[in-house]
Amino acid sequence: MSPALSPQHPSPSKGKKWWITGVTLLVILIIAWRLHSTNQHTSQHHGDAAPAVAIATAHRAAMPVILQLLGTVVPITNVTITPRVSGHILAVYYQEGQHVHRGDVLELIDPRPYEATLHQYQGTLAADRAQLAKARVDNARYQRLIKQNSTSAMLARDQEFTVQQLEGQVAFDEANVRNAELNVMYCHITAPVDGRVGIRALDVGNYVTIGQSGGLTTLTQMQPISVIFTLPQNNLPEVQEQLNRHPSLTVEAWSSDNTRKLATGTVNALDSQIDTSTGTVRLRGIFPNEDERLFPNEFVNAHLLVQTIQNALLVPSNAIQTGPDGQFVYVIEKDMTAVVHPVKLGQSDDNNSVILSGVAEGDRIVTDGINHLRPGSKVTIAAGPADTTTTHP
């Protein structure tokens, strides 16, 4: 047999390559199948798991209706101390920032020129009084003589006019003396009210004039003190109604960042008109300010307690949701399904909302985990406190 007609046999190296390729493909298929099975099992496991939610129980409690308004601390009395006479300042009797009482002497203006004028008027008054006394004696004598026909009627009548003239002169002198006494008194500058003295404008030795520009200092009443705050006109009817029912409303002053309570006071009345540029009306709250935590011109947040709703049905405000048909909450039924309940709300704040209809007392309301819920979803209650109900202090 010729070599060209002899049978062909596959080489060992080529068979080995096919065997390695087959094993590799088999391994890849096994790995892909296992990954697919794992992913399918995991997705099935997660799809069947009920989402965990936090709940709160609808309950009845007192609900305070509080309006948060912007206000400014304004002294009830703020006086600029100005001189009522001219002269040099001889003495200053207060320290800057000192608390003084009504009638305390604050400063002394040189009284000597005014005392000299007073003595001058007193001397003139004494002389005119002596002349008046002499004229009255003479008039009495003339009146006796006229009855005896011992003098003329004209002389007697002239003496009466002389008495009247001197009486007018004495009255004029008395007015001059009183005015001079006032000027001497005005040299002693006194505090018109209780309060706190501000920064001194002029020191000892300066010459001041009547109505000195800028005054000598300021005196601010610190106790009590007021807060002027503005109320939107939409809230005016309910506040006015409560003020008609009660002599006053409670108001709290909080810091400008609304983190610290500073003082508690009362509101007695509204302003007489609405500011048309802002649509607000002003109120004045009076605070005892015994610790002086409120300082003039300080910006504060006023928390006005309008009323307290008794036995209101409350749920946490973060449980309230808004949908196309209005506001609603998720209620957890006994079979642990989440059911949508449309609700009608009353008053609300950052913590609680009053439910007028749609929820019953004792219903379990979802407060957290709402994003994962659908109507009829099965849920589990997250581990932690059994009830996250919040109440007002």
C-alpha positions in Angstrom: 0.0 0.0 0.0 1.3 3.3 -1.0 1.8 6.0 1.7 -0.7 8.3 0.0 -3.6 5.8 0.7 -2.8 5.1 4.3 -5.5 6.3 7.0 -5.1 9.6 8.8 -5.0 9.6 12.7 -5.6 12.8 14.8 -2.7 14.1 16.6 -2.6 13.8 20.4 -2.1 17.6 20.9 -5.2 18.5 19.0 -7.5 16.2 21.1 -6.1 17.6 24.3 -7.0 21.1 23.3 -10.6 20.1 22.6 -10.8 18.4 26.0 -9.5 21.6 27.9 -12.0 23.8 26.0 -14.9 21.6 26.9 -14.0 21.5 30.6 -13.6 25.3 30.6 -17.0 25.9 29.1 -18.6 23.5 31.5 -17.1 25.3 34.5 -18.3 28.7 33.1 -21.8 27.3 32.7 -21.8 26.0 36.2 -20.7 29.3 37.7 -23.2 31.3 35.7 -26.0 29.0 36.8 -25.0 29.3 40.5 -24.9 33.1 40.3 -28.3 33.2 38.6 -29.8 30.9 41.3 -28.3 33.0 44.1 -29.5 36.3 42.7 -33.0 34.9 42.1 -33.1 33.5 45.6 -32.0 36.8 47.1 -34.4 38.9 45.1 -37.2 36.5 46.0 -36.3 36.7 49.6 -36.2 40.5 49.6 -39.4 40.7 47.7 -41.3 38.7 50.3 -39.9 40.6 53.3 -42.4 43.0 55.0 -41.0 46.5 55.5 -40.3 47.7 59.1 -42.1 50.8 60.2 -42.3 53.0 63.3 -45.7 53.7 64.8 -47.5 56.0 67.3 -50.9 55.6 68.9 -53.6 58.1 68.3 -54.5 59.5 71.7 -56.4 62.2 73.4 -54.7 65.1 75.3 -54.7 68.8 75.7 -53.4 70.7 72.6 -52.1 74.2 73.1 -52.5 76.5 70.2 -49.3 78.6 70.0 -48.5 81.2 67.4 -44.8 82.0 66.8 -44.3 85.6 66.0 -41.3 88.0 65.6 -40.9 90.7 68.2 -38.6 93.4 69.5 -37.9 94.3 73.2 -39.1 97.9 73.8 -38.8 99.7 77.2 -42.1 100.9 78.6 -40.3 104.1 79.6 -37.1 105.4 77.9 -36.0 108.9 79.0 -33.3 111.1 77.5 -32.0 113.2 80.5 -31.6 116.8 79.3 -30.7 119.9 81.4 -33.5 122.5 82.1 -31.0 125.2 83.1 -27.6 126.3 81.6 -24.3 126.1 83.5 -21.2 124.0 84.2 -21.5 120.4 85.5 -20.2 120.4 89.0 -20.7 116.7 89.9 -21.9 113.4 88.5 -23.4 111.0 91.1 -24.0 107.8 89.1 -21.9 105.1 87.4 -22.7 104.1 83.8 -25.0 101.2 83.7 -26.1 101.7 87.3 -29.7 101.1 88.5 -31.2 104.2 90.0 -34.6 105.0 91.6 -37.0 107.8 90.9 -35.9 110.9 92.7 -32.2 110.0 92.9 -29.9 112.9 92.1 -27.9 112.1 88.9 -25.9 115.3 88.2 -25.4 118.8 89.6 -25.2 121.9 87.5 -23.6 125.0 89.2 -26.5 126.4 91.2 -24.7 129.6 92.5 -26.0 132.0 89.8 -29.5 130.8 90.3 -29.2 131.0 94.1 -28.1 134.6 93.8 -31.1 135.4 91.6 -33.3 133.8 94.1 -32.0 135.9 96.9 -32.5 139.0 94.8 -36.1 138.2 94.1 -36.7 137.3 97.8 -35.3 140.7 98.8 -37.6 142.5 96.3 -40.5 140.5 97.5 -39.8 141.4 101.1 -39.6 145.2 100.3 -42.8 145.1 98.3 -44.6 143.2 101.0 -43.6 145.9 103.5 -44.9 148.6 101.2 -48.1 146.7 100.8 -48.5 146.5 104.6 -47.9 150.2 105.0 -50.4 151.0 102.2 -53.1 148.8 103.8 -52.6 150.7 107.1 -52.9 154.0 105.3 -55.9 152.8 103.5 -57.6 151.8 106.7 -57.0 155.2 108.2 -58.4 157.0 105.1 -61.5 154.9 105.2 -62.1 156.0 108.8 -61.5 159.6 107.9 -63.8 159.6 104.9 -66.6 158.4 107.2 -65.9 161.3 109.5 -65.7 163.7 106.5 -62.1 164.5 107.5 -60.6 163.9 104.1 -61.5 164.0 100.5 -63.1 161.0 98.8 -60.4 161.3 96.0 -57.6 160.7 98.5 -59.3 157.7 100.0 -60.0 156.2 96.6 -56.4 156.7 95.5 -55.2 154.9 98.5 -57.4 151.9 97.6 -55.8 151.8 94.2 -52.3 152.0 95.7 -53.1 148.9 97.8 -54.3 147.0 94.8 -51.2 148.0 92.8 -48.9 146.8 95.5 -50.8 143.5 95.8 -50.1 143.0 92.1 -46.5 143.8 92.6 -46.2 141.3 95.5 -47.8 138.6 93.4 -45.3 139.3 90.6 -42.4 139.1 93.1 -43.7 135.8 94.4 -43.8 134.4 90.9 -40.2 135.5 90.3 -39.2 133.8 93.6 -41.0 130.6 92.6 -39.3 130.6 89.2 -35.9 131.2 90.8 -36.5 128.3 93.2 -37.4 126.1 90.3 -34.1 127.0 88.5 -32.2 126.1 91.7 -34.1 122.8 91.9 -33.4 122.1 88.2 -29.6 122.4 88.9 -30.1 119.1 90.7 -30.9 116.7 87.9 -32.9 113.8 89.3 -34.1 110.4 87.9 -37.8 110.7 86.7 -38.3 106.9 86.8 -36.7 103.8 88.1 -34.3 102.4 85.5 -30.8 101.8 84.3 -28.5 104.7 83.4 -26.8 104.5 80.0 -23.4 105.8 78.8 -22.6 109.4 80.0 -22.5 112.0 77.2 -20.7 114.8 79.1 -18.3 114.8 82.0 -17.7 117.1 84.9 -16.7 120.6 83.9 -18.6 120.8 80.6 -21.0 123.7 80.0 -24.5 122.6 79.2 -27.4 124.6 77.9 -31.2 124.2 78.1 -32.3 121.4 75.7 -28.7 120.2 75.3 -28.4 118.2 72.0 -28.2 114.5 72.7 -28.9 115.1 76.4 -26.7 114.1 79.3 -27.5 110.4 79.4 -30.4 108.0 78.9 -32.5 106.3 81.6 -34.3 103.1 80.6 -36.9 101.3 82.6 -35.9 97.6 82.7 -38.5 96.2 85.1 -41.1 95.6 83.8 -40.3 95.7 80.1 -42.3 95.1 77.0 -42.1 93.1 73.7 -43.8 94.5 70.6 -44.6 91.7 68.1 -46.7 91.6 65.0 -49.7 89.3 64.4 -50.8 88.4 60.8 -54.3 89.7 60.1 -55.5 86.1 59.4 -54.9 85.2 63.0 -56.5 88.4 64.3 -60.1 87.0 64.8 -59.1 84.1 67.0 -56.7 86.2 69.1 -59.3 89.0 69.5 -61.9 86.5 70.5 -59.7 85.0 73.2 -58.8 88.5 74.5 -62.5 89.3 74.7 -63.0 86.2 76.8 -60.0 86.5 79.1 -58.3 89.5 80.7 -54.9 88.5 79.2 -53.1 85.8 77.1 -49.8 84.2 78.1 -46.8 84.9 75.9 -43.2 83.6 76.1 -40.1 85.4 74.7 -37.5 83.1 73.1 -34.1 83.8 71.8 -33.6 85.0 68.2 -32.5 81.5 67.2 -35.6 80.1 68.9 -33.6 77.7 71.2 -33.8 79.3 74.6 -36.8 80.5 76.6 -36.0 84.0 78.1 -39.1 85.1 79.9 -42.9 84.7 80.4 -45.3 87.6 80.3 -48.9 88.6 79.3 -50.7 90.3 76.5 -53.6 92.5 77.4 -54.6 94.4 74.2 -54.2 94.8 70.5 -53.1 97.9 68.6 -55.9 100.1 67.2 -55.2 99.4 63.5 -53.6 97.0 61.0 -50.4 98.1 59.1 -51.5 98.0 55.5 -47.9 97.6 54.2 -47.4 94.3 56.1 -50.9 93.1 56.8 -50.1 92.7 60.5 -51.3 94.2 63.8 -49.1 95.0 66.7 -49.4 93.6 70.2 -47.5 94.5 73.4 -46.4 91.8 75.8 -45.5 92.9 79.4 -42.7 91.0 81.1 -41.6 91.4 84.8 -38.0 90.9 83.6 -36.7 90.4 87.1 -33.5 88.8 85.9 -33.2 91.3 83.0 -32.7 88.6 80.4 -34.7 90.8 78.0 -32.6 93.8 76.8 -33.9 96.8 75.0 -34.0 96.6 71.1 -33.3 92.8 71.3 -34.9 90.7 68.6 -36.9 87.8 70.1 -39.4 85.1 69.0 -42.8 85.5 70.8 -44.7 82.3 71.5 -48.3 83.4 72.0 -50.6 80.9 73.7 -54.0 81.6 72.1 -55.9 78.8 73.7 -55.7 75.1 74.8 -57.9 72.6 73.1 -59.0 70.0 75.7 -59.4 66.3 75.0 -58.2 66.6 71.4 -57.4 63.5 69.3 -53.7 63.8 68.5 -51.2 62.1 66.1 -47.6 63.0 65.4 -47.4 65.7 62.6 -44.8 63.7 60.7 -47.4 60.9 60.2 -49.6 63.2 58.0 -49.2 62.6 54.3 -50.6 64.6 51.3 -51.9 62.9 48.2 -54.1 63.7 45.2 -57.2 63.4 47.3 -56.0 65.3 50.3 -54.3 64.4 53.5 -54.1 60.9 54.9 -52.3 58.6 57.3 -51.3 54.9 57.2 -53.1 52.9 59.9 -51.8 49.4 60.9 -54.6 46.9 61.1 -54.7 43.8 63.3 -53.5 41.6 60.5 -50.4 43.9 60.2 -51.4 45.5 56.9 -51.1 49.3 56.2 -54.4 50.9 55.3 -54.8 54.5 54.0 -57.2 56.6 56.1 -58.1 60.1 54.7 -58.2 62.5 57.6 -59.5 66.0 58.3 -57.1 68.1 60.4 -57.5 70.8 63.0 -54.8 72.8 64.7 -51.2 71.5 64.3 -47.6 72.3 65.3 -44.2 70.8 64.8 -45.0 67.9 67.1 -48.7 67.0 67.0 -51.8 67.5 64.8 -55.4 67.4 65.9 -57.5 64.9 64.0 -61.1 65.9 63.4 -62.1 62.8 61.5 -60.7 59.7 59.8 -58.8 58.1 62.8 -60.1 56.6 66.0 -58.5 56.8 69.4 -56.0 53.9 69.9 -55.3 53.4 66.1 -51.7 52.6 65.3 -50.4 55.3 63.0 -47.2 54.9 60.9 -44.7 57.7 61.6 -41.5 56.4 59.9 -40.9 54.1 56.9 -43.8 55.5 55.0 -41.9 55.7 51.7 -41.8 51.9 51.4 -45.6 51.4 51.9 -48.4 50.8 49.5 -52.1 50.4 50.5 -52.5 46.9 51.8 -48.8 46.3 52.4 -47.8 43.9 55.0 -45.5 45.5 57.6 -43.5 44.7 60.7 -43.0 47.1 63.6 -39.5 48.2 64.0 -37.7 47.3 67.2 -37.6 50.0 69.8 -40.2 51.9 71.9 -43.6 50.4 71.4 -45.2 53.9 71.0 -43.5 57.0 69.7 -46.4 59.3 70.7 -45.3 62.8 71.6 -47.2 65.1 74.0 -46.8 68.7 74.9 -45.3 69.5 78.2 
